[in-house]
Amino acid sequence: MSSDDFQNPLQRRQPLGGRVGVAVVSIVPIAALILFLVFGFLGGWAWSWIFFLAIPIAGWIVYGLRSPQP
């Protein structure tokens, strides 16, 4: 890890993890849907919606709470 990984996320020029971070953010919605359906059909419809919270959490981790860089 470089020192750029630990700097202020508002000043980061690229996503955390680089291409891997972007891939994770792209895969998380599909994984959340699959987990939602699997756990829902196993009788957990009341709580399976929580998997969808992983989508914004992954975005916050990879991109940080910042506006896009021009």
N, CA, C and O atoms as a CHARMM CRD file, in Angstrom:
* protein
*
  280
    1    1 MET  N      0.83400  -1.18500   0.00000 PROA 1      0.00000
    2    1 MET  CA     0.00000   0.00000   0.00000 PROA 1      0.00000
    3    1 MET  C      0.87400   1.24100   0.00000 PROA 1      0.00000
    4    1 MET  O      1.91800   1.30200   0.64900 PROA 1      0.00000
    5    2 SER  N      0.42400   2.19100  -0.72400 PROA 2      0.00000
    6    2 SER  CA     1.16700   3.44200  -0.77200 PROA 2      0.00000
    7    2 SER  C      0.53900   4.44200   0.18800 PROA 2      0.00000
    8    2 SER  O     -0.52700   4.19700   0.75200 PROA 2      0.00000
    9    3 SER  N      1.20300   5.54900   0.35900 PROA 3      0.00000
   10    3 SER  CA     0.67900   6.57700   1.25300 PROA 3      0.00000
   11    3 SER  C     -0.56300   7.23900   0.66900 PROA 3      0.00000
   12    3 SER  O     -1.32500   7.87100   1.40100 PROA 3      0.00000
   13    4 ASP  N     -0.78200   7.10200  -0.65800 PROA 4      0.00000
   14    4 ASP  CA    -1.97700   7.67900  -1.27900 PROA 4      0.00000
   15    4 ASP  C     -3.25400   6.98000  -0.81100 PROA 4      0.00000
   16    4 ASP  O     -4.32700   7.58200  -0.83900 PROA 4      0.00000
   17    5 ASP  N     -3.15500   5.71600  -0.38000 PROA 5      0.00000
   18    5 ASP  CA    -4.32900   4.98000   0.06200 PROA 5      0.00000
   19    5 ASP  C     -4.88500   5.50500   1.37900 PROA 5      0.00000
   20    5 ASP  O     -6.05600   5.28800   1.68900 PROA 5      0.00000
   21    6 PHE  N     -4.04900   6.19600   2.15900 PROA 6      0.00000
   22    6 PHE  CA    -4.46700   6.65800   3.47100 PROA 6      0.00000
   23    6 PHE  C     -4.71500   8.16200   3.54100 PROA 6      0.00000
   24    6 PHE  O     -4.95600   8.70000   4.62100 PROA 6      0.00000
   25    7 GLN  N     -4.65800   8.83100   2.41900 PROA 7      0.00000
   26    7 GLN  CA    -4.88000  10.26500   2.44500 PROA 7      0.00000
   27    7 GLN  C     -6.37800  10.57900   2.47000 PROA 7      0.00000
   28    7 GLN  O     -7.21600   9.68200   2.38100 PROA 7      0.00000
   29    8 ASN  N     -6.68600  11.82900   2.59100 PROA 8      0.00000
   30    8 ASN  CA    -8.06800  12.28800   2.63800 PROA 8      0.00000
   31    8 ASN  C     -8.82300  11.80100   1.39800 PROA 8      0.00000
   32    8 ASN  O     -8.37600  12.06000   0.28100 PROA 8      0.00000
   33    9 PRO  N     -9.96500  11.09900   1.56200 PROA 9      0.00000
   34    9 PRO  CA   -10.69300  10.59500   0.39100 PROA 9      0.00000
   35    9 PRO  C    -11.20900  11.70700  -0.51200 PROA 9      0.00000
   36    9 PRO  O    -11.49700  11.47000  -1.68500 PROA 9      0.00000
   37   10 LEU  N    -11.33100  12.92200   0.02500 PROA 10     0.00000
   38   10 LEU  CA   -11.78100  14.03400  -0.81100 PROA 10     0.00000
   39   10 LEU  C    -10.70600  14.47300  -1.79800 PROA 10     0.00000
   40   10 LEU  O    -11.01100  15.13700  -2.78900 PROA 10     0.00000
   41   11 GLN  N     -9.45800  14.11100  -1.53800 PROA 11     0.00000
   42   11 GLN  CA    -8.36400  14.51500  -2.41100 PROA 11     0.00000
   43   11 GLN  C     -7.84000  13.36800  -3.25800 PROA 11     0.00000
   44   11 GLN  O     -6.91500  13.56100  -4.04600 PROA 11     0.00000
   45   12 ARG  N     -8.41600  12.17100  -3.11100 PROA 12     0.00000
   46   12 ARG  CA    -7.98000  11.01300  -3.88600 PROA 12     0.00000
   47   12 ARG  C     -8.33300  11.21400  -5.34700 PROA 12     0.00000
   48   12 ARG  O     -9.43800  11.66100  -5.65400 PROA 12     0.00000
   49   13 ARG  N     -7.42100  10.89400  -6.25700 PROA 13     0.00000
   50   13 ARG  CA    -7.63600  11.09500  -7.68100 PROA 13     0.00000
   51   13 ARG  C     -8.29400   9.90100  -8.36300 PROA 13     0.00000
   52   13 ARG  O     -8.95700  10.06500  -9.38700 PROA 13     0.00000
   53   14 GLN  N     -8.11900   8.70100  -7.81000 PROA 14     0.00000
   54   14 GLN  CA    -8.73200   7.52400  -8.40500 PROA 14     0.00000
   55   14 GLN  C     -9.38300   6.69300  -7.31300 PROA 14     0.00000
   56   14 GLN  O     -9.10200   6.88600  -6.13100 PROA 14     0.00000
   57   15 PRO  N    -10.25500   5.76700  -7.70400 PROA 15     0.00000
   58   15 PRO  CA   -10.97100   4.97400  -6.70600 PROA 15     0.00000
   59   15 PRO  C    -10.02700   4.13400  -5.85100 PROA 15     0.00000
   60   15 PRO  O     -8.96000   3.72200  -6.30500 PROA 15     0.00000
   61   16 LEU  N    -10.43800   3.88700  -4.60800 PROA 16     0.00000
   62   16 LEU  CA    -9.66800   3.03600  -3.71200 PROA 16     0.00000
   63   16 LEU  C     -9.62400   1.62800  -4.29500 PROA 16     0.00000
   64   16 LEU  O    -10.66500   1.05500  -4.61400 PROA 16     0.00000
   65   17 GLY  N     -8.45600   1.08500  -4.43300 PROA 17     0.00000
   66   17 GLY  CA    -8.29900  -0.24100  -5.01200 PROA 17     0.00000
   67   17 GLY  C     -8.13100  -0.23200  -6.51800 PROA 17     0.00000
   68   17 GLY  O     -7.91600  -1.28500  -7.11900 PROA 17     0.00000
   69   18 GLY  N     -8.22400   0.92800  -7.13800 PROA 18     0.00000
   70   18 GLY  CA    -8.04300   1.02500  -8.58600 PROA 18     0.00000
   71   18 GLY  C     -9.07700   0.22600  -9.35000 PROA 18     0.00000
   72   18 GLY  O    -10.27600   0.34000  -9.09400 PROA 18     0.00000
   73   19 ARG  N     -8.61300  -0.58400 -10.29000 PROA 19     0.00000
   74   19 ARG  CA    -9.51400  -1.36200 -11.13200 PROA 19     0.00000
   75   19 ARG  C    -10.25300  -2.43100 -10.34100 PROA 19     0.00000
   76   19 ARG  O    -11.38900  -2.77000 -10.67200 PROA 19     0.00000
   77   20 VAL  N     -9.62700  -2.96200  -9.30800 PROA 20     0.00000
   78   20 VAL  CA   -10.28700  -3.97000  -8.47900 PROA 20     0.00000
   79   20 VAL  C    -11.46000  -3.34100  -7.72000 PROA 20     0.00000
   80   20 VAL  O    -12.52000  -3.95500  -7.59900 PROA 20     0.00000
   81   21 GLY  N    -11.27300  -2.13500  -7.21600 PROA 21     0.00000
   82   21 GLY  CA   -12.34700  -1.44200  -6.52300 PROA 21     0.00000
   83   21 GLY  C    -13.52900  -1.16800  -7.42200 PROA 21     0.00000
   84   21 GLY  O    -14.67800  -1.31300  -7.00600 PROA 21     0.00000
   85   22 VAL  N    -13.25500  -0.77200  -8.65400 PROA 22     0.00000
   86   22 VAL  CA   -14.33200  -0.53700  -9.61600 PROA 22     0.00000
   87   22 VAL  C    -15.05400  -1.84300  -9.92800 PROA 22     0.00000
   88   22 VAL  O    -16.27700  -1.85600 -10.06300 PROA 22     0.00000
   89   23 ALA  N    -14.31100  -2.93900 -10.04400 PROA 23     0.00000
   90   23 ALA  CA   -14.93100  -4.24600 -10.30200 PROA 23     0.00000
   91   23 ALA  C    -15.81100  -4.67300  -9.12800 PROA 23     0.00000
   92   23 ALA  O    -16.89000  -5.23000  -9.32700 PROA 23     0.00000
   93   24 VAL  N    -15.35200  -4.41300  -7.91800 PROA 24     0.00000
   94   24 VAL  CA   -16.14800  -4.77100  -6.73400 PROA 24     0.00000
   95   24 VAL  C    -17.45600  -4.00400  -6.73000 PROA 24     0.00000
   96   24 VAL  O    -18.51400  -4.58200  -6.47800 PROA 24     0.00000
   97   25 VAL  N    -17.39900  -2.70600  -7.00700 PROA 25     0.00000
   98   25 VAL  CA   -18.61200  -1.89300  -7.03200 PROA 25     0.00000
   99   25 VAL  C    -19.55800  -2.36000  -8.13900 PROA 25     0.00000
  100   25 VAL  O    -20.77500  -2.23400  -8.00500 PROA 25     0.00000
  101   26 SER  N    -19.01600  -2.88900  -9.21300 PROA 26     0.00000
  102   26 SER  CA   -19.84700  -3.37400 -10.30800 PROA 26     0.00000
  103   26 SER  C    -20.50200  -4.71700  -9.98800 PROA 26     0.00000
  104   26 SER  O    -21.59900  -4.99500 -10.47100 PROA 26     0.00000
  105   27 ILE  N    -19.85100  -5.54500  -9.18600 PROA 27     0.00000
  106   27 ILE  CA   -20.35600  -6.88700  -8.89500 PROA 27     0.00000
  107   27 ILE  C    -21.30600  -6.90700  -7.70100 PROA 27     0.00000
  108   27 ILE  O    -22.17000  -7.78000  -7.61900 PROA 27     0.00000
  109   28 VAL  N    -21.16400  -5.97300  -6.78600 PROA 28     0.00000
  110   28 VAL  CA   -21.96700  -5.97300  -5.56100 PROA 28     0.00000
  111   28 VAL  C    -23.47400  -5.94000  -5.82800 PROA 28     0.00000
  112   28 VAL  O    -24.19500  -6.66200  -5.14000 PROA 28     0.00000
  113   29 PRO  N    -24.00400  -5.15900  -6.77400 PROA 29     0.00000
  114   29 PRO  CA   -25.45700  -5.19800  -6.99400 PROA 29     0.00000
  115   29 PRO  C    -25.96600  -6.56900  -7.44000 PROA 29     0.00000
  116   29 PRO  O    -27.04900  -6.98900  -7.03200 PROA 29     0.00000
  117   30 ILE  N    -25.20500  -7.26000  -8.26200 PROA 30     0.00000
  118   30 ILE  CA   -25.60600  -8.59300  -8.71300 PROA 30     0.00000
  119   30 ILE  C    -25.57000  -9.57100  -7.53800 PROA 30     0.00000
  120   30 ILE  O    -26.48500 -10.37600  -7.36200 PROA 30     0.00000
  121   31 ALA  N    -24.51000  -9.49400  -6.74200 PROA 31     0.00000
  122   31 ALA  CA   -24.40000 -10.36300  -5.56700 PROA 31     0.00000
  123   31 ALA  C    -25.52100 -10.07500  -4.57200 PROA 31     0.00000
  124   31 ALA  O    -26.05900 -11.00100  -3.96600 PROA 31     0.00000
  125   32 ALA  N    -25.87800  -8.80200  -4.39800 PROA 32     0.00000
  126   32 ALA  CA   -26.95700  -8.44700  -3.47600 PROA 32     0.00000
  127   32 ALA  C    -28.28600  -9.02000  -3.94900 PROA 32     0.00000
  128   32 ALA  O    -29.07100  -9.50400  -3.13400 PROA 32     0.00000
  129   33 LEU  N    -28.54600  -8.97500  -5.23600 PROA 33     0.00000
  130   33 LEU  CA   -29.78300  -9.53800  -5.77900 PROA 33     0.00000
  131   33 LEU  C    -29.82500 -11.04700  -5.58200 PROA 33     0.00000
  132   33 LEU  O    -30.85300 -11.59100  -5.18100 PROA 33     0.00000
  133   34 ILE  N    -28.71400 -11.72600  -5.86200 PROA 34     0.00000
  134   34 ILE  CA   -28.66500 -13.17800  -5.69500 PROA 34     0.00000
  135   34 ILE  C    -28.87700 -13.55200  -4.23400 PROA 34     0.00000
  136   34 ILE  O    -29.65900 -14.45300  -3.93200 PROA 34     0.00000
  137   35 LEU  N    -28.18500 -12.86400  -3.32300 PROA 35     0.00000
  138   35 LEU  CA   -28.35200 -13.15600  -1.89500 PROA 35     0.00000
  139   35 LEU  C    -29.77700 -12.85800  -1.43300 PROA 35     0.00000
  140   35 LEU  O    -30.33300 -13.60900  -0.63100 PROA 35     0.00000
  141   36 PHE  N    -30.37200 -11.77900  -1.92400 PROA 36     0.00000
  142   36 PHE  CA   -31.74900 -11.43600  -1.59700 PROA 36     0.00000
  143   36 PHE  C    -32.69700 -12.55900  -1.98700 PROA 36     0.00000
  144   36 PHE  O    -33.55300 -12.95300  -1.19500 PROA 36     0.00000
  145   37 LEU  N    -32.55000 -13.07700  -3.20000 PROA 37     0.00000
  146   37 LEU  CA   -33.43500 -14.13500  -3.66700 PROA 37     0.00000
  147   37 LEU  C    -33.19000 -15.45100  -2.93500 PROA 37     0.00000
  148   37 LEU  O    -34.13800 -16.13300  -2.54800 PROA 37     0.00000
  149   38 VAL  N    -31.93200 -15.80500  -2.74700 PROA 38     0.00000
  150   38 VAL  CA   -31.62100 -17.07100  -2.07000 PROA 38     0.00000
  151   38 VAL  C    -32.16500 -17.07200  -0.64600 PROA 38     0.00000
  152   38 VAL  O    -32.87900 -17.99400  -0.25200 PROA 38     0.00000
  153   39 PHE  N    -31.82800 -16.04500   0.12000 PROA 39     0.00000
  154   39 PHE  CA   -32.28400 -16.01100   1.50300 PROA 39     0.00000
  155   39 PHE  C    -33.79600 -15.78500   1.59200 PROA 39     0.00000
  156   39 PHE  O    -34.43900 -16.25000   2.53400 PROA 39     0.00000
  157   40 GLY  N    -34.35900 -15.08100   0.62400 PROA 40     0.00000
  158   40 GLY  CA   -35.80200 -14.88700   0.60900 PROA 40     0.00000
  159   40 GLY  C    -36.55500 -16.18200   0.38900 PROA 40     0.00000
  160   40 GLY  O    -37.52000 -16.46500   1.09900 PROA 40     0.00000
  161   41 PHE  N    -36.13200 -16.96700  -0.57400 PROA 41     0.00000
  162   41 PHE  CA   -36.80600 -18.23700  -0.83300 PROA 41     0.00000
  163   41 PHE  C    -36.56400 -19.26400   0.26600 PROA 41     0.00000
  164   41 PHE  O    -37.30400 -20.24100   0.37800 PROA 41     0.00000
  165   42 LEU  N    -35.54400 -19.04900   1.06700 PROA 42     0.00000
  166   42 LEU  CA   -35.30800 -19.92700   2.21300 PROA 42     0.00000
  167   42 LEU  C    -36.12600 -19.49300   3.43700 PROA 42     0.00000
  168   42 LEU  O    -35.96300 -20.04600   4.52500 PROA 42     0.00000
  169   43 GLY  N    -36.99300 -18.51500   3.25300 PROA 43     0.00000
  170   43 GLY  CA   -37.88400 -18.08100   4.32200 PROA 43     0.00000
  171   43 GLY  C    -37.48700 -16.79600   5.00900 PROA 43     0.00000
  172   43 GLY  O    -38.05700 -16.46200   6.04700 PROA 43     0.00000
  173   44 GLY  N    -36.53700 -16.06600   4.47200 PROA 44     0.00000
  174   44 GLY  CA   -36.07500 -14.85500   5.13500 PROA 44     0.00000
  175   44 GLY  C    -36.44000 -13.57100   4.41200 PROA 44     0.00000
  176   44 GLY  O    -35.63700 -12.63900   4.39200 PROA 44     0.00000
  177   45 TRP  N    -37.62900 -13.49100   3.81500 PROA 45     0.00000
  178   45 TRP  CA   -38.01600 -12.28500   3.07200 PROA 45     0.00000
  179   45 TRP  C    -37.99600 -11.03800   3.95700 PROA 45     0.00000
  180   45 TRP  O    -37.67900  -9.94600   3.48600 PROA 45     0.00000
  181   46 ALA  N    -38.32800 -11.19800   5.22000 PROA 46     0.00000
  182   46 ALA  CA   -38.41600 -10.03900   6.10500 PROA 46     0.00000
  183   46 ALA  C    -37.06400  -9.35400   6.30200 PROA 46     0.00000
  184   46 ALA  O    -37.01200  -8.14600   6.53500 PROA 46     0.00000
  185   47 TRP  N    -35.97200 -10.11200   6.21000 PROA 47     0.00000
  186   47 TRP  CA   -34.66200  -9.54400   6.46300 PROA 47     0.00000
  187   47 TRP  C    -33.73100  -9.55900   5.25900 PROA 47     0.00000
  188   47 TRP  O    -32.65300  -8.96800   5.32400 PROA 47     0.00000
  189   48 SER  N    -34.10000 -10.20200   4.18200 PROA 48     0.00000
  190   48 SER  CA   -33.17800 -10.34100   3.05300 PROA 48     0.00000
  191   48 SER  C    -32.93900  -9.01800   2.31500 PROA 48     0.00000
  192   48 SER  O    -31.95700  -8.89800   1.58100 PROA 48     0.00000
  193   49 TRP  N    -33.80600  -8.03500   2.49400 PROA 49     0.00000
  194   49 TRP  CA   -33.61500  -6.73600   1.84800 PROA 49     0.00000
  195   49 TRP  C    -32.33900  -6.04700   2.33200 PROA 49     0.00000
  196   49 TRP  O    -31.82900  -5.15100   1.66000 PROA 49     0.00000
  197   50 ILE  N    -31.82400  -6.45300   3.48100 PROA 50     0.00000
  198   50 ILE  CA   -30.63300  -5.81500   4.05000 PROA 50     0.00000
  199   50 ILE  C    -29.42200  -5.97500   3.13800 PROA 50     0.00000
  200   50 ILE  O    -28.50400  -5.15600   3.19400 PROA 50     0.00000
  201   51 PHE  N    -29.39600  -7.01200   2.29800 PROA 51     0.00000
  202   51 PHE  CA   -28.27500  -7.20300   1.38700 PROA 51     0.00000
  203   51 PHE  C    -28.13600  -6.02600   0.41700 PROA 51     0.00000
  204   51 PHE  O    -27.03800  -5.74700  -0.06400 PROA 51     0.00000
  205   52 PHE  N    -29.23800  -5.34200   0.12900 PROA 52     0.00000
  206   52 PHE  CA   -29.16800  -4.20200  -0.78100 PROA 52     0.00000
  207   52 PHE  C    -28.42500  -3.01000  -0.16800 PROA 52     0.00000
  208   52 PHE  O    -28.01600  -2.10100  -0.89000 PROA 52     0.00000
  209   53 LEU  N    -28.25100  -3.00700   1.13200 PROA 53     0.00000
  210   53 LEU  CA   -27.45500  -1.94800   1.76200 PROA 53     0.00000
  211   53 LEU  C    -25.97900  -2.06200   1.40700 PROA 53     0.00000
  212   53 LEU  O    -25.23100  -1.09700   1.56300 PROA 53     0.00000
  213   54 ALA  N    -25.55300  -3.21700   0.93500 PROA 54     0.00000
  214   54 ALA  CA   -24.16200  -3.40100   0.53200 PROA 54     0.00000
  215   54 ALA  C    -23.81300  -2.55400  -0.68600 PROA 54     0.00000
  216   54 ALA  O    -22.64500  -2.22300  -0.89000 PROA 54     0.00000
  217   55 ILE  N    -24.80500  -2.20000  -1.49900 PROA 55     0.00000
  218   55 ILE  CA   -24.53700  -1.42600  -2.72000 PROA 55     0.00000
  219   55 ILE  C    -23.99700  -0.03400  -2.38200 PROA 55     0.00000
  220   55 ILE  O    -22.91400   0.31200  -2.85400 PROA 55     0.00000
  221   56 PRO  N    -24.69700   0.77600  -1.58900 PROA 56     0.00000
  222   56 PRO  CA   -24.11100   2.09400  -1.27500 PROA 56     0.00000
  223   56 PRO  C    -22.88200   2.00000  -0.38000 PROA 56     0.00000
  224   56 PRO  O    -21.98900   2.84200  -0.47200 PROA 56     0.00000
  225   57 ILE  N    -22.82400   0.99200   0.48500 PROA 57     0.00000
  226   57 ILE  CA   -21.65500   0.85200   1.35100 PROA 57     0.00000
  227   57 ILE  C    -20.40600   0.59000   0.51600 PROA 57     0.00000
  228   57 ILE  O    -19.35100   1.16500   0.78300 PROA 57     0.00000
  229   58 ALA  N    -20.51600  -0.27700  -0.49400 PROA 58     0.00000
  230   58 ALA  CA   -19.36600  -0.54200  -1.37100 PROA 58     0.00000
  231   58 ALA  C    -18.96200   0.72300  -2.12000 PROA 58     0.00000
  232   58 ALA  O    -17.77200   0.99100  -2.28900 PROA 58     0.00000
  233   59 GLY  N    -19.93600   1.49400  -2.56500 PROA 59     0.00000
  234   59 GLY  CA   -19.63400   2.75300  -3.24700 PROA 59     0.00000
  235   59 GLY  C    -18.93300   3.74300  -2.34400 PROA 59     0.00000
  236   59 GLY  O    -17.99900   4.42300  -2.77000 PROA 59     0.00000
  237   60 TRP  N    -19.37400   3.83200  -1.09400 PROA 60     0.00000
  238   60 TRP  CA   -18.73800   4.75500  -0.14800 PROA 60     0.00000
  239   60 TRP  C    -17.30900   4.33600   0.14900 PROA 60     0.00000
  240   60 TRP  O    -16.42300   5.18200   0.27400 PROA 60     0.00000
  241   61 ILE  N    -17.08100   3.04500   0.26300 PROA 61     0.00000
  242   61 ILE  CA   -15.72900   2.57400   0.56600 PROA 61     0.00000
  243   61 ILE  C    -14.79000   2.83200  -0.60400 PROA 61     0.00000
  244   61 ILE  O    -13.66900   3.30400  -0.41100 PROA 61     0.00000
  245   62 VAL  N    -15.23900   2.52400  -1.81000 PROA 62     0.00000
  246   62 VAL  CA   -14.35300   2.63800  -2.97800 PROA 62     0.00000
  247   62 VAL  C    -14.17900   4.08000  -3.42600 PROA 62     0.00000
  248   62 VAL  O    -13.06100   4.51500  -3.70200 PROA 62     0.00000
  249   63 TYR  N    -15.27000   4.81800  -3.50000 PROA 63     0.00000
  250   63 TYR  CA   -15.19100   6.17800  -4.03500 PROA 63     0.00000
  251   63 TYR  C    -15.11200   7.25800  -2.96600 PROA 63     0.00000
  252   63 TYR  O    -14.72900   8.38900  -3.26500 PROA 63     0.00000
  253   64 GLY  N    -15.45700   6.94000  -1.75500 PROA 64     0.00000
  254   64 GLY  CA   -15.45900   7.93700  -0.69600 PROA 64     0.00000
  255   64 GLY  C    -16.62900   8.88500  -0.84100 PROA 64     0.00000
  256   64 GLY  O    -17.35000   8.85100  -1.83900 PROA 64     0.00000
  257   65 LEU  N    -16.81100   9.71500   0.13800 PROA 65     0.00000
  258   65 LEU  CA   -17.89600  10.68500   0.09000 PROA 65     0.00000
  259   65 LEU  C    -17.38800  11.97200  -0.55300 PROA 65     0.00000
  260   65 LEU  O    -17.07400  12.94500   0.13200 PROA 65     0.00000
  261   66 ARG  N    -17.31400  11.95700  -1.85800 PROA 66     0.00000
  262   66 ARG  CA   -16.77300  13.11700  -2.58300 PROA 66     0.00000
  263   66 ARG  C    -17.52300  13.27300  -3.88800 PROA 66     0.00000
  264   66 ARG  O    -18.20100  12.35500  -4.34800 PROA 66     0.00000
  265   67 SER  N    -17.39100  14.44000  -4.47300 PROA 67     0.00000
  266   67 SER  CA   -17.99200  14.67500  -5.79200 PROA 67     0.00000
  267   67 SER  C    -17.01400  14.18000  -6.85600 PROA 67     0.00000
  268   67 SER  O    -15.81200  14.10600  -6.60200 PROA 67     0.00000
  269   68 PRO  N    -17.51100  13.84500  -8.03400 PROA 68     0.00000
  270   68 PRO  CA   -16.61200  13.34200  -9.08800 PROA 68     0.00000
  271   68 PRO  C    -15.59000  14.39300  -9.51900 PROA 68     0.00000
  272   68 PRO  O    -15.88500  15.58700  -9.57700 PROA 68     0.00000
  273   69 GLN  N    -14.39900  13.92300  -9.81500 PROA 69     0.00000
  274   69 GLN  CA   -13.33000  14.81600 -10.30400 PROA 69     0.00000
  275   69 GLN  C    -13.55200  15.09700 -11.77400 PROA 69     0.00000
  276   69 GLN  O    -13.92100  14.19100 -12.52100 PROA 69     0.00000
  277   70 PRO  N    -13.33400  16.34200 -12.21600 PROA 70     0.00000
  278   70 PRO  CA   -13.51000  16.65800 -13.64400 PROA 70     0.00000
  279   70 PRO  C    -12.42600  16.04100 -14.50700 PROA 70     0.00000
  280   70 PRO  O    -12.43400  16.21400 -15.72600 PROA 70     0.00000
